[in-house]
């Protein structure tokens, strides 16, 4: 009896597609809980984006918004792209939770349709287009960032990035025609959606420019410049006002210089992801050794080396990007190189196929069994939320249980009860002096210093405070009890 030889290529690709698809479906079903419950746990960025979607409707673009930080200019430092994208669904549904979920699903649909349809212009086989989509959006980093933590604006920006990436790849070895200026619109969309991804997109254009000569190089540069000019109504005020914010002082890229236990996975990822991209690029490039391919990817290869060696932590702009967007970038670039290896390779490459499948198994295992699932608010959270309607003045939150995320509560209070606070979700909208006042108030609470606590509350024009573990401190400082519920207390500096 003749034994059929195992086709490792088809078997591993098919199994990878099935496993990644199952992972994405399971995590999307879990994410769907957001349509019913407002997230209040600590793994939570999405509450901020839902609040800002509400601000777009309640306050408007570049208008003063009273709900956070004693008033701030809405969307001065926050790119408005995703919020405009999600806004129609907010108008239709009347609920930021439902609008956010719909926007995420539509983002994934747009990504899949583009990848599948445009992939044929890059001569990528259909099942490899599906594999690329799933590697990008169903890997553990994406599940954790886009769905569990909730970063829908970044996910949308990566969809625009993939569009720009593949369109520029299409023209890399072709004569540029008028259609290249579609990339101007895509580049503008990236800038208006997520600044970090826009920086990476600029590197795509740089690589593309290196591939071209003469008038074609001018057209490539002009496409990028036009894209930027389309965003000047937002990007120019953003740049002009950077000095009045703490954006550039955060330097989130320096996290990689902090060797702490909670950052070990990021430390490992900061070496593994760029290394894998560079290795896969070499395996792809050595098949044909095209100069234009090397020129196109050169800026991104330099970035990968700089990131792996932590040099980016010292480079302006790059040092302000936290690690996860870098991970997503190198996953996207590596995934493209991988499918091109699979697409063009004539050999079986059994070791590579098995290695990729093993990596996907590990990634899916992390996404399914390690990354926590949506946390439905419990009774303790409900007890706190029931106090929110009783707030009458600007308020503060102190002494909450560790399981409750204060920033999520201020988002909920603004969206559903139009309550205002001296604090918010992202301090980058204010200056360093304001940030210092917030820190001094928090320190006064930690030190149980009633005099400083009261003074800083007055400076921040805040008269009410909610807590649970600090109720006795509020009373000690002379605050008046307004309401209690489930152990939570609402105190006021004014007489009850």
NUDRENDREN-336203 format. One record per residue (C-alpha): residue number from 1; residue in three letters; x, y, z. Coordinates in steps of 0.25 Angstrom, whole numbers, plus 5000, padded with zeros to 4 digits. Layout:
BEGIN
  num  residu     X     Y     Z
  NUM     ALA     X     Y     Z
...
END
This chain:
BEGIN
  num  residu     X     Y     Z
    1     UNK  5000  5000  5000
    2     UNK  5006  5013  4996
    3     UNK  5006  5024  5007
    4     UNK  5003  5038  5003
    5     UNK  5013  5048  5005
    6     UNK  5009  5059  5015
    7     UNK  5008  5073  5008
    8     UNK  5013  5081  5020
    9     UNK  5010  5094  5013
   10     UNK  4995  5091  5011
   11     UNK  4993  5085  5024
   12     UNK  5000  5095  5033
   13     UNK  4994  5107  5025
   14     UNK  4980  5101  5026
   15     UNK  4981  5097  5041
   16     UNK  4987  5111  5044
   17     UNK  4975  5118  5037
   18     UNK  4965  5109  5045
   19     UNK  4972  5112  5058
   20     UNK  4973  5127  5056
   21     UNK  4959  5128  5051
   22     UNK  4953  5121  5063
   23     UNK  4962  5129  5072
   24     UNK  4957  5142  5066
   25     UNK  4942  5138  5066
   26     UNK  4943  5134  5081
   27     UNK  4949  5147  5085
   28     UNK  4939  5155  5077
   29     UNK  4928  5148  5083
   30     UNK  4934  5151  5097
   31     UNK  4936  5166  5092
   32     UNK  4921  5166  5088
   33     UNK  4918  5167  5103
   34     UNK  4922  5182  5102
   35     UNK  4909  5184  5095
   36     UNK  4902  5181  5108
   37     UNK  4912  5185  5119
   38     UNK  4921  5197  5121
   39     UNK  4935  5193  5124
   40     UNK  4940  5197  5138
   41     UNK  4952  5187  5140
   42     UNK  4967  5191  5140
   43     UNK  4970  5185  5126
   44     UNK  4963  5196  5119
   45     UNK  4966  5207  5109
   46     UNK  4953  5206  5102
   47     UNK  4944  5214  5112
   48     UNK  4952  5226  5108
   49     UNK  4949  5225  5094
   50     UNK  4935  5223  5096
   51     UNK  4935  5235  5105
   52     UNK  4942  5243  5094
   53     UNK  4932  5238  5084
   54     UNK  4921  5244  5093
   55     UNK  4929  5257  5094
   56     UNK  4929  5258  5079
   57     UNK  4914  5259  5079
   58     UNK  4913  5267  5092
   59     UNK  4924  5276  5091
   60     UNK  4928  5276  5076
   61     UNK  4941  5277  5069
   62     UNK  4952  5287  5074
   63     UNK  4941  5292  5084
   64     UNK  4943  5293  5099
   65     UNK  4938  5281  5107
   66     UNK  4935  5282  5121
   67     UNK  4934  5268  5126
   68     UNK  4949  5265  5128
   69     UNK  4960  5273  5133
   70     UNK  4952  5285  5137
   71     UNK  4950  5287  5122
   72     UNK  4959  5284  5110
   73     UNK  4959  5286  5095
   74     UNK  4953  5273  5089
   75     UNK  4961  5266  5079
   76     UNK  4972  5276  5079
   77     UNK  4982  5265  5083
   78     UNK  4973  5253  5080
   79     UNK  4973  5250  5065
   80     UNK  4958  5250  5061
   81     UNK  4958  5240  5050
   82     UNK  4952  5228  5057
   83     UNK  4942  5236  5064
   84     UNK  4937  5241  5051
   85     UNK  4937  5227  5046
   86     UNK  4928  5222  5058
   87     UNK  4920  5234  5059
   88     UNK  4909  5230  5049
   89     UNK  4907  5217  5057
   90     UNK  4905  5225  5070
   91     UNK  4895  5234  5064
   92     UNK  4887  5222  5059
   93     UNK  4888  5213  5072
   94     UNK  4889  5225  5082
   95     UNK  4899  5217  5090
   96     UNK  4914  5218  5090
   97     UNK  4915  5203  5094
   98     UNK  4907  5198  5082
   99     UNK  4914  5208  5072
  100     UNK  4928  5204  5077
  101     UNK  4925  5189  5074
  102     UNK  4919  5192  5061
  103     UNK  4931  5201  5057
  104     UNK  4940  5189  5061
  105     UNK  4933  5179  5052
  106     UNK  4932  5188  5040
  107     UNK  4947  5191  5042
  108     UNK  4950  5176  5041
  109     UNK  4941  5175  5029
  110     UNK  4948  5186  5022
  111     UNK  4961  5180  5025
  112     UNK  4957  5166  5020
  113     UNK  4951  5171  5007
  114     UNK  4963  5180  5004
  115     UNK  4973  5169  5007
  116     UNK  4965  5159  4999
  117     UNK  4962  5167  4987
  118     UNK  4975  5175  4985
  119     UNK  4983  5163  4989
  120     UNK  4981  5158  4975
  121     UNK  4988  5170  4969
  122     UNK  5000  5166  4977
  123     UNK  4999  5152  4972
  124     UNK  4996  5146  4985
  125     UNK  4988  5133  4986
  126     UNK  4974  5134  4992
  127     UNK  4977  5125  5004
  128     UNK  4990  5133  5007
  129     UNK  4982  5146  5007
  130     UNK  4972  5140  5017
  131     UNK  4985  5135  5025
  132     UNK  4990  5149  5025
  133     UNK  4977  5155  5030
  134     UNK  4977  5145  5041
  135     UNK  4991  5147  5046
  136     UNK  4990  5162  5046
  137     UNK  4976  5162  5054
  138     UNK  4976  5149  5062
  139     UNK  4990  5149  5068
  140     UNK  4991  5150  5083
  141     UNK  4996  5164  5082
  142     UNK  4984  5169  5074
  143     UNK  4974  5161  5082
  144     UNK  4980  5167  5095
  145     UNK  4981  5181  5089
  146     UNK  4970  5183  5079
  147     UNK  4959  5175  5086
  148     UNK  4962  5173  5101
  149     UNK  4969  5186  5105
  150     UNK  4961  5192  5094
  151     UNK  4968  5201  5084
  152     UNK  4959  5202  5072
  153     UNK  4965  5214  5067
  154     UNK  4978  5208  5066
  155     UNK  4972  5196  5059
  156     UNK  4966  5205  5048
  157     UNK  4979  5212  5046
  158     UNK  4986  5199  5043
  159     UNK  4975  5196  5033
  160     UNK  4978  5209  5026
  161     UNK  4993  5205  5028
  162     UNK  4991  5192  5021
  163     UNK  4984  5199  5009
  164     UNK  4996  5209  5008
  165     UNK  5006  5198  5009
  166     UNK  5000  5189  4998
  167     UNK  4997  5200  4988
  168     UNK  5011  5205  4989
  169     UNK  5016  5191  4988
  170     UNK  5008  5190  4975
  171     UNK  5015  5202  4969
  172     UNK  5028  5199  4974
  173     UNK  5033  5193  4961
  174     UNK  5022  5199  4952
  175     UNK  5021  5213  4946
  176     UNK  5014  5223  4954
  177     UNK  5000  5228  4949
  178     UNK  4990  5237  4954
  179     UNK  4984  5226  4963
  180     UNK  4996  5228  4972
  181     UNK  4989  5240  4978
  182     UNK  4979  5231  4985
  183     UNK  4990  5228  4995
  184     UNK  4989  5243  4998
  185     UNK  4975  5240  5004
  186     UNK  4980  5228  5011
  187     UNK  4992  5235  5017
  188     UNK  4983  5246  5022
  189     UNK  4973  5236  5028
  190     UNK  4985  5230  5036
  191     UNK  4989  5243  5041
  192     UNK  4975  5246  5045
  193     UNK  4974  5233  5052
  194     UNK  4986  5230  5060
  195     UNK  4999  5238  5060
  196     UNK  5009  5226  5063
  197     UNK  5004  5218  5051
  198     UNK  5005  5231  5043
  199     UNK  5020  5232  5047
  200     UNK  5022  5217  5042
  201     UNK  5014  5221  5029
  202     UNK  5023  5232  5026
  203     UNK  5035  5222  5026
  204     UNK  5027  5214  5016
  205     UNK  5027  5226  5007
  206     UNK  5042  5228  5009
  207     UNK  5044  5214  5005
  208     UNK  5035  5216  4993
  209     UNK  5043  5229  4989
  210     UNK  5056  5222  4990
  211     UNK  5051  5212  4979
  212     UNK  5048  5223  4969
  213     UNK  5056  5233  4961
  214     UNK  5054  5246  4954
  215     UNK  5039  5250  4952
  216     UNK  5034  5238  4958
  217     UNK  5041  5241  4971
  218     UNK  5035  5255  4971
  219     UNK  5021  5249  4969
  220     UNK  5024  5239  4981
  221     UNK  5028  5251  4990
  222     UNK  5016  5260  4985
  223     UNK  5006  5249  4988
  224     UNK  5011  5248  5003
  225     UNK  5012  5264  5004
  226     UNK  4997  5265  4998
  227     UNK  4993  5254  5009
  228     UNK  4999  5263  5020
  229     UNK  4993  5276  5014
  230     UNK  4979  5269  5015
  231     UNK  4981  5268  5030
  232     UNK  4986  5282  5033
  233     UNK  4972  5286  5039
  234     UNK  4976  5277  5050
  235     UNK  4991  5274  5050
  236     UNK  4995  5288  5050
  237     UNK  4988  5292  5063
  238     UNK  4993  5279  5068
  239     UNK  5007  5282  5066
  240     UNK  5006  5297  5070
  241     UNK  5000  5293  5083
  242     UNK  5009  5282  5087
  243     UNK  5017  5291  5096
  244     UNK  5005  5293  5104
  245     UNK  5002  5279  5107
  246     UNK  5010  5267  5114
  247     UNK  5010  5258  5101
  248     UNK  5025  5259  5098
  249     UNK  5029  5258  5113
  250     UNK  5022  5244  5114
  251     UNK  5033  5237  5106
  252     UNK  5026  5224  5106
  253     UNK  5036  5217  5097
  254     UNK  5046  5218  5109
  255     UNK  5038  5207  5116
  256     UNK  5047  5197  5109
  257     UNK  5059  5203  5117
  258     UNK  5051  5199  5130
  259     UNK  5055  5185  5134
  260     UNK  5043  5182  5143
  261     UNK  5035  5169  5145
  262     UNK  5022  5174  5139
  263     UNK  5030  5178  5126
  264     UNK  5037  5165  5124
  265     UNK  5028  5161  5113
  266     UNK  5029  5174  5106
  267     UNK  5044  5173  5107
  268     UNK  5044  5160  5100
  269     UNK  5034  5164  5090
  270     UNK  5043  5177  5087
  271     UNK  5054  5167  5082
  272     UNK  5046  5156  5076
  273     UNK  5037  5163  5067
  274     UNK  5047  5172  5060
  275     UNK  5056  5160  5059
  276     UNK  5046  5151  5053
  277     UNK  5042  5162  5043
  278     UNK  5057  5164  5038
  279     UNK  5059  5148  5037
  280     UNK  5046  5147  5029
  281     UNK  5050  5159  5020
  282     UNK  5063  5152  5017
  283     UNK  5057  5139  5014
  284     UNK  5047  5146  5004
  285     UNK  5058  5155  4998
  286     UNK  5068  5145  4995
  287     UNK  5058  5138  4986
  288     UNK  5059  5149  4975
  289     UNK  5069  5159  4982
  290     UNK  5062  5171  4975
  291     UNK  5068  5184  4978
  292     UNK  5055  5192  4979
  293     UNK  5050  5182  4990
  294     UNK  5062  5185  4998
  295     UNK  5061  5200  4996
  296     UNK  5046  5199  4999
  297     UNK  5048  5192  5013
  298     UNK  5061  5198  5016
  299     UNK  5055  5209  5026
  300     UNK  5047  5199  5033
  301     UNK  5059  5189  5034
  302     UNK  5067  5201  5041
  303     UNK  5055  5204  5050
  304     UNK  5054  5189  5054
  305     UNK  5069  5189  5057
  306     UNK  5068  5202  5065
  307     UNK  5056  5197  5073
  308     UNK  5062  5183  5076
  309     UNK  5074  5190  5081
  310     UNK  5066  5201  5089
  311     UNK  5072  5212  5081
  312     UNK  5057  5217  5078
  313     UNK  5056  5221  5093
  314     UNK  5065  5233  5090
  315     UNK  5060  5237  5076
  316     UNK  5050  5249  5076
  317     UNK  5036  5244  5072
  318     UNK  5040  5230  5072
  319     UNK  5042  5230  5087
  320     UNK  5028  5235  5090
  321     UNK  5022  5222  5084
  322     UNK  5019  5211  5094
  323     UNK  5024  5197  5090
  324     UNK  5010  5190  5085
  325     UNK  5009  5199  5072
  326     UNK  5023  5194  5069
  327     UNK  5019  5180  5071
  328     UNK  5007  5182  5061
  329     UNK  5016  5188  5051
  330     UNK  5026  5177  5051
  331     UNK  5015  5166  5051
  332     UNK  5009  5172  5039
  333     UNK  5022  5174  5031
  334     UNK  5027  5160  5036
  335     UNK  5013  5154  5031
  336     UNK  5015  5160  5018
  337     UNK  5029  5154  5016
  338     UNK  5024  5141  5021
  339     UNK  5012  5140  5011
  340     UNK  5022  5144  5000
  341     UNK  5031  5133  5004
  342     UNK  5019  5123  5004
  343     UNK  5014  5129  4991
  344     UNK  5027  5128  4983
  345     UNK  5035  5117  4989
  346     UNK  5036  5105  4980
  347     UNK  5041  5096  4991
  348     UNK  5033  5090  5002
  349     UNK  5041  5097  5014
  350     UNK  5035  5087  5024
  351     UNK  5043  5093  5036
  352     UNK  5038  5107  5033
  353     UNK  5023  5103  5031
  354     UNK  5024  5095  5044
  355     UNK  5031  5106  5051
  356     UNK  5020  5116  5047
  357     UNK  5009  5107  5051
  358     UNK  5016  5105  5065
  359     UNK  5017  5120  5067
  360     UNK  5002  5121  5063
  361     UNK  4998  5111  5073
  362     UNK  5006  5118  5084
  363     UNK  4999  5131  5080
  364     UNK  4985  5126  5080
  365     UNK  4988  5119  5093
  366     UNK  4992  5132  5099
  367     UNK  4979  5139  5093
  368     UNK  4970  5128  5098
  369     UNK  4975  5124  5111
  370     UNK  4984  5135  5116
  371     UNK  4978  5148  5112
  372     UNK  4967  5151  5121
  373     UNK  4952  5151  5116
  374     UNK  4943  5163  5118
  375     UNK  4939  5165  5132
  376     UNK  4925  5168  5134
  377     UNK  4923  5179  5145
  378     UNK  4919  5172  5158
  379     UNK  4910  5177  5170
  380     UNK  4921  5185  5176
  381     UNK  4923  5193  5163
  382     UNK  4908  5195  5162
  383     UNK  4907  5201  5176
  384     UNK  4917  5211  5172
  385     UNK  4910  5214  5159
  386     UNK  4897  5217  5166
  387     UNK  4904  5228  5174
  388     UNK  4908  5236  5161
  389     UNK  4894  5242  5158
  390     UNK  4895  5248  5172
  391     UNK  4907  5257  5169
  392     UNK  4904  5271  5167
  393     UNK  4917  5278  5166
  394     UNK  4931  5275  5160
  395     UNK  4936  5262  5167
  396     UNK  4948  5254  5170
  397     UNK  4950  5239  5172
  398     UNK  4959  5233  5183
  399     UNK  4960  5221  5191
  400     UNK  4953  5211  5181
  401     UNK  4955  5196  5181
  402     UNK  4967  5192  5173
  403     UNK  4958  5184  5164
  404     UNK  4950  5197  5159
  405     UNK  4957  5206  5149
  406     UNK  4955  5221  5153
  407     UNK  4957  5225  5138
  408     UNK  4946  5216  5134
  409     UNK  4937  5222  5144
  410     UNK  4939  5237  5140
  411     UNK  4936  5232  5126
  412     UNK  4923  5226  5130
  413     UNK  4919  5238  5138
  414     UNK  4921  5247  5126
  415     UNK  4914  5239  5116
  416     UNK  4902  5234  5124
  417     UNK  4900  5245  5134
  418     UNK  4908  5257  5129
  419     UNK  4917  5259  5141
  420     UNK  4929  5267  5141
  421     UNK  4943  5264  5148
  422     UNK  4956  5271  5150
  423     UNK  4962  5258  5145
  424     UNK  4960  5249  5132
  425     UNK  4966  5238  5124
  426     UNK  4978  5244  5117
  427     UNK  4986  5255  5124
  428     UNK  4992  5259  5110
  429     UNK  4981  5269  5108
  430     UNK  4986  5278  5119
  431     UNK  5000  5285  5122
  432     UNK  5011  5280  5132
  433     UNK  5006  5290  5143
  434     UNK  4992  5284  5143
  435     UNK  4998  5270  5143
  436     UNK  5006  5274  5155
  437     UNK  4994  5279  5163
  438     UNK  4987  5266  5160
  439     UNK  4999  5258  5166
  440     UNK  5000  5267  5178
  441     UNK  4985  5264  5181
  442     UNK  4987  5249  5180
  443     UNK  4999  5250  5189
  444     UNK  4991  5258  5199
  445     UNK  4981  5247  5199
  446     UNK  4992  5236  5201
  447     UNK  4999  5244  5212
  448     UNK  4985  5246  5218
  449     UNK  4989  5261  5219
  450     UNK  4975  5268  5221
  451     UNK  4981  5282  5219
  452     UNK  4988  5280  5206
  453     UNK  4976  5271  5201
  454     UNK  4966  5282  5203
  455     UNK  4975  5293  5197
  456     UNK  4977  5285  5185
  457     UNK  4962  5281  5183
  458     UNK  4960  5296  5184
  459     UNK  4971  5299  5174
  460     UNK  4965  5289  5164
  461     UNK  4951  5295  5167
  462     UNK  4946  5281  5172
  463     UNK  4936  5281  5183
  464     UNK  4931  5266  5183
  465     UNK  4938  5253  5185
  466     UNK  4934  5238  5184
  467     UNK  4941  5227  5191
  468     UNK  4940  5214  5199
  469     UNK  4953  5212  5206
  470     UNK  4955  5227  5209
  471     UNK  4941  5231  5215
  472     UNK  4947  5233  5229
  473     UNK  4958  5242  5223
  474     UNK  4948  5251  5216
  475     UNK  4940  5252  5229
  476     UNK  4953  5255  5236
  477     UNK  4956  5266  5226
  478     UNK  4942  5273  5229
  479     UNK  4934  5268  5217
  480     UNK  4919  5266  5219
  481     UNK  4913  5253  5215
  482     UNK  4903  5254  5204
  483     UNK  4900  5239  5201
  484     UNK  4904  5225  5203
  485     UNK  4902  5212  5196
  486     UNK  4908  5198  5198
  487     UNK  4920  5204  5206
  488     UNK  4923  5215  5196
  489     UNK  4921  5229  5201
  490     UNK  4919  5243  5194
  491     UNK  4924  5255  5202
  492     UNK  4924  5269  5199
  493     UNK  4932  5281  5204
  494     UNK  4919  5289  5204
  495     UNK  4909  5288  5216
  496     UNK  4900  5276  5214
END
